[in-house]
Amino acid sequence: MGKDFKSMVTRCIYVGKENDNAKKLKTITEELRDLHNSVMKRVKMYEDQQKLKRLEKVQVWLRQSDAAIKEAEEMLMMYMPSSASNGSNVMMNSSHKIDKKICKMLKEVQEIKRRGTFDVVVENSGVGGGSMMISTVDRDDQTVGLEAVSGLVWRCLTVDNTGIIGLYGVEGVGKTTVLTQVNNRLLQHKSNGFDFVIWVFVSKNLNLEKIQDTIREKIGFLDRSWTSKTEEEKGGKIFEILSKKRFALFLDDVWEKVDLVKAGVPPPDGQNRSKIVFTTCSDDVCREMGTQTKIKMEKLSWERAWDLFKKNAGEETVKSHPDITKVAQEVAAKCDGLPLALVTIGRAMASKKTPQEWRDALYILSNSPPNFSGPILLTFKILHIICLLLLRF
């Protein structure tokens, strides 16, 4: 009786232990499956939307976790302890062996789950990791006279002694067009040497956290706790990732100094060979940003300006009447050598076939409100003439 009772107690201990480990394995396997699905969702999002390539270590982990999940589920189906266990020593020994297998599987699943936390899941796919092709409408029409500047910026990206490049000049002179050309050219080179190519539109009202959020998306960092992090914590996380990579950061429309260190962007140097290129209207901003190479963008010469205007207004339209040619030259001159104005106003006039329509346009351009000046006046003129031409004709 005493031996039977002892044997029964021993069997209960084994069966209880097996039940406990099996439950733990079931729980941790479900958690691993959820984590696997979450990582895969992140990877697919960046692969589909930004054409990035999953990291090799992430791919290995996905394979390992998938295999472990299947093995654990099969084991649980085959070896879950039966309540109908008889009391034999054979059954007790079998239970002991089963429990050892479950314990081993439990440790394996726990270890794989532990290794499944990734700050970054993707990298450069060979066409500019973490980046996007900047979409433009017939942007090539605005490149007259800008090829030399674009080529100069490109050369700056290929040398090691220039880390921060500033493009400056009045609004409408073509700074964004050049930056777009260089960004897209870099992306089209499959072996561009950069792990990340990042485009950020800064604008007049500087918002450092917005810049951090954009960079975070482009480098593939996705963490639910991001929104609860402070600006300093976000900067630290961005720095942690970018300091191990070579990146090209394009900042468009900078109006004041952007504190790159505070944003988490490592300063470019000869060791990391990273590059920062930005556009601004101010020479002072270039100096405040610590620019190593400043490139001033000038207005187009009259010959180039007139060619660009005719290209967009249409040679046929410009030559359709002797009076139109003369007025068209005056209209083009009012655009002051600025590609943005020449292209936009030229296109607005493309369908105007009478001298009176052209004279009306010239009148509008010549009589802008006196309270506006510089880039604001240019923008107002462009919008004003287009609206009036559309309404009047």
Helices and strands as residue ranges (DSSP letters): H 2-50, E 53-54, H 56-79, H 89-114, E 122-123, G 139-142, H 147-158, E 164-168, H 175-188, E 196-203, H 208-218, G 226-228, H 231-242, E 247-254, H 260-263, E 275-280, H 283-288, E 293-296, H 302-313, H 315-318, H 322-334, H 339-348, H 355-366, H 374-392
